[in-house]
Amino acid sequence: MADVILKAKNISKAFAGVQALKNVDLTIHKGEIHCLAGENGSGKSTLIKIISGVYVPDEGEIELNGKKYSRLTPMESIEQGVQIIYQDLSIFPNLTVAENIALNHELSNKRKLVNWSRVREIAEQAVSKIDFEIDLDERVENLSVAEKQLVAISRALLHNARLIIMDEPTTALTKKEVAALFKIIKNLQKQGISILFVSHKIDEVFEISEKITILRNGQNVISGEVADFDNDQFAYYMTGRKFKDTYFEFEGRQEEPLLKVENLSLENSFEDVSFELYPGEILGITGLLGSGRNELAQSLFGLLPADSGKIYIKGKPVKIRSVQDAIKNKIGYVPEDRLTEGLFMPQSIGRNIIISNIKSLLSKFGFINKDKMEDEIEEFINQFNIATPSAELPVQALSGGNQQRVVLAKWLATQPSILILNGPTVGVDIGSKYDIHQILRGLAEQGIGVIIISDDIPEVLYNCNRILIIREGRITDEVPGKEITAEELTNLMAGA
């Protein structure tokens, strides 16, 4: 067909004997918003890199704008109008907005000298294409994630983009920022630009996409119009499993809470926060970005010590002025950003698991008991079903869901009585998300008090027996998870 931008046919690719893709097909038409979905490890990233010319397929061919390639190079892909915006956005934080947008354009035109007025003019033209208002002299490191993404989109449009591939573009965005991004995607579509939207977030896929292609284990599972799918089918095709949303059942409060917080305050973050957490309970704390929810989580773990207020653990007053204080009082914390706050990415899976509990593995002479260490690592890998052939692999080699399991294992190794999770399933796929929720329910059944801090409405509704709403730094409402709808909870968060 004349309006076909991309046609990938019978694409296969293996790495060291592992079949990443097998006979995969993908067709995208002009001006189409097409979702490529699949769990982590399904082959999405490999297919993207073949379309961009980074990898050469073992079998199959790529057709761009009617031209067939068996060995596509990155430059040929760009010349055919393919632009990829990866999760890390591939921008230079120490350069200005104008420099990030224009310098690639100047290099591709083989300019030997930089003309700064031309750089600014190019950048102005690029941002105007998506009505993006930004200080072109601002360093990119000072921008929000949403603004950085728009810089990457503006840069992509300089190269006469016909197909823009967005790899998990909404992972770190708020709902408001997602809505703004979707508006821009729709405007790009009106200009005849095709979008390949790579995601596993069901609600967003159904909102923005027209067609869906799902991969599983490196193979096509199904492709079709969005109207032909519902949420349950989408999840099943992605994972091969059927999920059923059930509410978390809490047996009841015991006489004494595990954790009691009274009038906790931190200047410019939150004020007069009070609540209790009971053994075996999963307590949800939710609010919009900037509500104070993140700062509250960090304060309870000693990262941002509170200015005033009282904290009691099992009825005894405690002071949590540092992370060491929190750990001593049997508090574990899973941070929102596992990549920079939760894990040592180049280090092994095993080392990441035992790092927070290393003192318990020391012999009386101060040496690590290697047998005890290996047994503990193996135990947690099995307990959390961490998919890895070896504990010696760097943790950065794992999928997002498996990395999150490593973070959980790391803190469970300290045997906490209280576990605080800030955005526990950010950036993980549907199957891993479900599994992590089951793990948290299992921990609660063991008597651990769990706090989930999240703005993922279904997450807190189904997995928390009580939900606290924080708005402008104050707890404004407390509701039972089973007795409130998603819409009602959203309205409470927004103050409607």
C-alpha positions in Angstrom: 0.0 0.0 0.0 1.2 3.5 -0.8 0.6 4.8 2.7 2.8 2.1 4.4 5.6 3.8 6.3 7.1 0.7 7.8 6.8 -3.0 7.1 8.9 -5.4 9.1 8.6 -9.0 7.8 9.7 -12.3 9.3 12.3 -10.6 11.5 14.4 -13.0 13.6 17.3 -12.2 15.8 19.3 -14.3 18.3 22.0 -13.4 20.8 24.5 -16.1 22.0 21.9 -18.8 21.2 19.0 -16.9 22.9 16.2 -16.3 20.4 15.2 -12.6 21.0 12.8 -12.4 17.9 11.3 -15.1 15.8 9.5 -14.3 12.5 8.1 -11.0 13.8 5.9 -8.9 11.5 4.9 -5.2 12.1 3.2 -2.8 9.7 2.6 0.9 10.3 0.7 3.3 8.0 1.2 7.0 7.5 -0.3 9.1 10.3 -1.1 6.0 12.4 -0.6 5.8 16.2 0.4 2.1 16.7 1.1 0.5 20.1 3.8 -2.1 20.4 3.2 -3.9 23.7 4.7 -6.8 25.5 6.3 -7.7 28.8 9.9 -6.9 29.6 12.0 -9.3 27.6 9.3 -9.8 25.0 11.6 -8.5 22.2 10.3 -4.9 21.9 13.7 -3.2 22.3 15.4 -5.6 19.9 12.8 -4.9 17.2 13.2 -1.2 17.8 16.9 -1.4 17.3 16.5 -3.4 14.1 14.1 -0.7 12.8 16.7 1.9 13.7 19.6 0.0 12.1 21.4 -0.6 15.3 21.0 -4.4 15.0 21.0 -6.4 11.8 18.4 -9.1 11.7 19.4 -12.8 11.2 16.4 -13.2 8.9 13.7 -11.1 7.4 13.7 -7.6 5.9 12.7 -4.0 6.7 10.8 -1.9 4.2 10.7 1.9 4.8 8.7 4.1 2.5 8.6 1.3 -0.1 12.4 0.7 0.0 13.5 -2.8 1.1 16.5 -3.4 3.3 18.1 -6.6 4.5 20.9 -4.7 6.2 19.6 -1.3 7.4 22.2 1.2 8.8 21.3 3.9 11.4 21.9 6.6 8.8 19.6 5.0 6.3 16.9 4.7 8.9 17.3 8.4 9.8 17.2 9.3 6.1 13.9 7.4 5.8 12.4 9.5 8.6 12.7 7.2 11.5 13.4 8.9 14.9 13.6 7.1 18.2 13.0 8.6 21.6 14.4 6.2 24.1 13.5 6.1 27.8 16.7 7.8 28.8 15.9 10.5 26.1 19.6 10.5 24.9 20.1 14.2 25.7 23.1 16.0 27.2 22.2 17.4 30.6 25.1 19.9 30.7 24.1 21.5 27.4 21.3 24.1 26.8 18.0 23.3 25.2 19.1 25.0 22.0 22.3 23.1 21.9 20.6 19.7 22.5 18.1 20.4 19.7 20.3 21.9 17.0 23.8 20.4 17.3 22.9 17.0 15.9 21.3 18.8 12.9 24.5 20.8 12.4 26.7 17.7 12.6 24.5 15.8 10.1 24.9 18.8 7.7 28.7 18.5 8.2 29.1 22.0 9.6 32.7 22.6 10.7 32.1 25.8 12.6 29.3 26.5 15.0 27.1 29.5 14.1 25.3 30.3 17.4 22.7 32.5 15.8 21.9 29.6 13.4 21.7 27.2 16.3 19.2 29.4 18.1 17.1 29.8 14.9 17.0 26.1 14.3 15.9 25.5 17.9 13.2 28.1 17.7 11.8 26.5 14.6 11.9 23.1 16.2 10.0 24.0 19.4 7.5 26.0 17.4 6.4 22.9 15.6 4.8 21.5 18.8 4.0 24.9 20.5 6.6 24.2 23.1 7.5 27.3 25.2 10.9 26.9 26.9 13.9 29.0 27.7 16.4 27.9 25.0 19.3 29.0 27.2 18.3 26.8 30.1 20.5 23.8 30.8 18.6 20.5 30.2 19.6 19.2 33.6 17.4 21.8 35.2 14.3 20.7 33.3 11.5 18.3 34.4 11.2 14.9 32.8 8.2 16.1 30.7 10.2 19.1 29.4 13.2 16.9 28.5 10.9 14.7 26.5 9.6 17.6 24.6 13.2 18.7 23.8 13.8 15.2 22.4 10.6 15.4 20.3 11.6 18.8 19.0 15.0 17.5 18.0 13.4 14.5 16.2 11.2 16.7 14.1 14.3 18.5 12.7 15.2 15.4 10.7 11.9 15.3 8.6 10.5 12.6 10.9 7.9 10.4 9.3 7.9 7.7 12.1 8.6 8.6 15.7 9.2 5.7 18.0 8.5 6.5 21.7 9.9 3.9 24.1 7.9 3.9 27.3 7.4 7.7 27.1 5.1 8.1 30.2 7.1 6.1 32.8 8.1 9.2 34.8 5.3 11.6 33.9 2.3 12.8 36.0 -1.2 12.4 34.7 -1.3 16.0 33.7 2.0 15.7 31.8 0.7 12.5 30.1 -2.3 14.4 28.9 -0.1 17.2 27.5 2.1 14.6 25.7 -0.9 12.9 24.2 -2.1 16.2 22.8 1.2 16.7 21.1 1.1 13.1 19.7 -2.3 13.9 18.2 -1.0 17.1 16.6 1.9 15.1 15.1 -0.6 12.7 13.7 -2.4 15.5 12.0 0.8 16.4 10.3 1.0 12.9 8.8 3.6 11.7 11.2 3.3 8.1 12.4 3.9 7.2 16.0 5.0 3.8 17.4 4.0 4.0 21.0 5.9 1.4 23.1 4.1 0.7 26.4 2.5 -1.8 28.7 0.2 0.6 30.5 -3.3 -0.5 29.5 -5.2 2.7 30.1 -2.8 4.8 28.1 -2.6 2.3 25.3 -6.4 2.4 24.9 -6.5 6.2 25.1 -3.9 7.1 22.5 -3.5 4.1 20.1 -5.5 3.1 17.0 -3.8 -0.3 16.5 -2.0 -2.7 18.7 0.7 -5.3 18.1 1.6 -7.6 21.0 4.8 -9.6 21.4 5.5 -12.4 23.8 8.7 -14.4 24.0 10.0 -12.8 20.8 7.0 -13.7 18.7 3.8 -12.1 17.4 0.8 -12.9 19.5 -1.8 -10.7 17.9 -2.2 -7.4 16.0 -5.4 -5.5 15.4 -7.6 -2.5 16.0 -7.8 -1.1 19.5 -11.6 -1.5 19.4 -11.1 -5.3 19.1 -9.5 -5.5 22.6 -10.6 -5.1 26.1 -8.4 -4.8 29.3 -8.6 -8.5 30.2 -7.7 -9.6 26.6 -4.8 -7.1 26.4 -3.3 -8.4 29.7 -3.8 -12.1 28.6 -2.2 -11.6 25.2 0.8 -9.9 26.9 1.4 -12.4 29.6 -0.4 -15.6 28.7 -2.0 -15.4 32.1 -5.5 -14.4 33.3 -5.6 -11.9 36.2 -8.5 -11.2 38.5 -8.6 -8.0 40.6 -9.5 -8.8 44.2 -9.5 -6.5 47.2 -7.0 -7.0 49.9 -8.6 -8.4 53.0 -7.3 -7.3 56.4 -8.2 -9.5 59.4 -8.5 -6.6 61.8 -6.6 -4.3 64.0 -4.7 -5.6 67.0 -4.6 -3.5 70.2 -1.2 -1.9 69.6 -0.2 -0.4 66.2 3.2 -1.2 64.8 3.7 2.4 63.8 2.1 5.5 65.2 2.8 8.9 63.8 1.6 12.1 65.6 1.6 15.6 64.1 4.7 14.9 62.0 5.8 18.1 60.1 8.5 19.0 57.7 8.8 22.6 56.5 7.6 23.2 52.9 6.6 19.5 52.6 3.9 18.3 55.0 2.3 19.4 58.2 0.5 17.7 61.2 0.5 14.2 59.7 -1.0 11.6 62.0 -1.8 7.9 61.4 -1.4 4.4 62.6 -0.2 1.2 60.9 -1.1 -2.2 62.3 0.5 -5.6 61.9 -0.7 -7.4 58.8 -2.2 -4.2 57.3 -1.4 -2.6 53.9 -2.0 1.1 54.3 -2.2 3.3 51.2 -1.1 6.9 51.0 -1.9 8.7 47.8 -1.9 12.3 46.4 -1.0 14.3 43.4 2.6 15.1 42.5 3.7 17.8 45.0 1.2 16.8 47.6 4.0 15.9 50.0 3.6 12.1 49.7 7.2 11.5 48.5 8.7 13.7 51.3 6.6 11.9 53.9 7.9 8.5 52.7 11.5 9.8 52.9 10.9 11.3 56.3 9.6 8.0 57.8 12.9 6.4 56.6 15.2 9.1 57.9 16.2 10.5 54.5 14.4 13.8 55.2 14.1 14.0 59.0 10.9 15.7 60.3 11.1 19.1 62.0 8.6 18.2 64.6 6.1 15.5 65.7 6.3 12.1 67.3 6.9 8.6 66.0 6.1 5.5 68.0 7.1 1.9 67.1 5.2 -0.8 69.0 4.2 1.8 71.5 7.7 3.2 72.2 8.7 6.7 71.1 11.6 6.7 68.7 13.7 9.3 66.8 14.3 8.7 63.2 17.0 11.2 62.2 18.8 9.0 59.7 18.5 5.9 57.6 20.5 4.0 60.2 17.9 4.9 62.8 15.1 3.6 60.5 16.9 0.3 59.9 17.7 -0.1 63.6 13.9 0.2 64.2 13.1 -2.5 61.6 11.9 -0.1 58.9 12.6 -1.0 55.2 12.2 1.3 52.3 11.7 0.7 48.6 12.4 4.0 46.8 10.5 5.4 43.8 13.6 5.4 41.6 15.2 2.0 41.9 17.9 2.9 39.3 19.5 5.7 41.2 18.2 5.2 44.8 17.5 1.5 45.2 20.2 -0.5 43.4 23.9 -0.5 42.6 23.4 -1.1 39.0 26.8 -2.4 37.9 27.1 -4.7 40.9 25.9 -8.3 41.0 22.3 -9.3 41.9 23.7 -11.2 44.9 25.6 -8.2 46.3 22.5 -6.0 45.9 20.4 -8.5 47.9 22.8 -8.8 50.9 24.2 -5.3 51.0 21.7 -4.0 53.6 22.1 -7.0 55.9 25.8 -7.6 55.5 26.6 -7.4 59.2 24.6 -10.5 59.9 26.8 -12.4 57.5 30.1 -11.6 59.3 32.0 -14.2 61.3 33.3 -13.3 64.7 36.6 -12.4 63.1 34.9 -9.8 60.8 35.0 -11.9 57.6 32.0 -12.6 55.4 30.7 -16.2 55.8 30.6 -17.1 52.2 28.4 -20.2 52.5 25.9 -18.3 54.6 25.9 -15.4 52.1 25.3 -17.7 49.1 22.5 -19.6 50.9 20.8 -16.3 51.7 21.1 -15.0 48.2 19.8 -18.3 46.7 16.9 -18.2 49.2 15.7 -14.7 48.2 16.2 -15.4 44.5 13.9 -18.4 44.8 11.4 -16.7 47.2 10.9 -13.7 44.9 11.2 -15.7 41.6 13.9 -13.4 40.3 14.5 -14.6 36.7 18.2 -14.9 36.3 20.6 -17.8 35.3 23.2 -16.5 37.9 23.3 -14.3 41.0 26.7 -13.1 39.7 25.1 -11.1 36.8 25.0 -7.3 37.2 21.5 -6.2 38.4 21.3 -3.8 35.4 20.9 -6.9 33.1 17.5 -7.7 34.7 14.1 -6.4 33.5 12.4 -3.7 35.5 10.1 -6.1 37.3 13.0 -8.3 38.3 15.1 -5.3 39.5 12.1 -4.3 41.7 12.1 -7.8 43.2 15.8 -7.4 44.0 15.0 -4.2 45.9 12.3 -6.0 47.8 14.6 -8.9 48.6 17.3 -6.4 49.8 15.0 -4.9 52.4 13.3 -8.2 53.4 16.8 -9.5 54.2 16.9 -7.0 57.0 13.8 -8.7 58.5 11.8 -5.5 58.8 8.5 -5.2 60.7 7.5 -2.2 58.7 8.0 -1.9 54.9 7.4 1.4 53.1 7.1 1.3 49.3 7.2 4.5 47.3 5.7 3.8 43.8 6.3 0.0 44.1 5.4 -0.9 40.5 6.6 2.2 38.5 7.9 1.1 35.2 7.2 -2.7 35.5 5.0 -4.7 33.2 1.6 -6.1 33.9 2.7 -9.6 34.9 5.4 -8.4 37.3 3.1 -5.8 38.7 0.6 -8.5 39.6 3.3 -10.7 41.1 4.7 -7.8 43.2 1.3 -7.1 44.6 0.9 -10.8 45.6 4.3 -10.6 47.3 3.2 -7.6 49.3 0.0 -9.4 50.4 2.0 -12.4 51.4 4.3 -10.1 53.6 1.2 -8.6 55.2 0.0 -12.2 56.0 3.2 -12.7 57.9 2.4 -9.7 60.1 4.6 -7.1 58.4 3.0 -3.6 58.3 3.1 -2.4 54.7 2.7 1.2 53.5 2.2 1.7 49.7 2.7 5.3 48.6 1.5 5.7 45.1 -0.7 7.7 42.7 -1.6 4.5 40.8 -5.3 4.5 41.6 -6.0 0.7 41.0 -2.9 -0.2 42.9 -4.0 1.5 46.1 -7.7 0.6 45.7 -7.2 -3.2 45.4 -4.1 -3.6 47.6 -4.8 -1.4 50.6 -7.4 -1.9 53.2 -7.2 1.8 54.2 -6.2 4.8 52.1 -5.0 8.2 53.3 -5.3 11.1 50.9 -2.6 13.8 51.2 -3.2 17.2 49.7 -1.0 20.3 50.0 1.0 18.5 52.7 -1.9 17.5 54.9 -3.9 14.3 55.4 -7.3 15.4 54.2 -9.3 12.1 54.1 -9.2 8.4 55.2 -11.2 5.9 53.2 -11.5 2.1 53.0 -10.2 0.6 49.8 -13.2 -1.6 49.2 -15.8 1.2 49.7 -14.6 3.9 47.2 -14.5 4.1 43.4 -11.6 5.1 41.3 -13.4 8.3 40.3 -14.2 9.2 43.9 -10.6 8.7 45.0 -9.4 10.8 42.1 -11.7 13.6 43.1 -10.5 13.5 46.7 -6.9 13.7 45.5 -7.7 16.7 43.4 -9.8 18.4 46.1 -12.9 18.3 44.0 
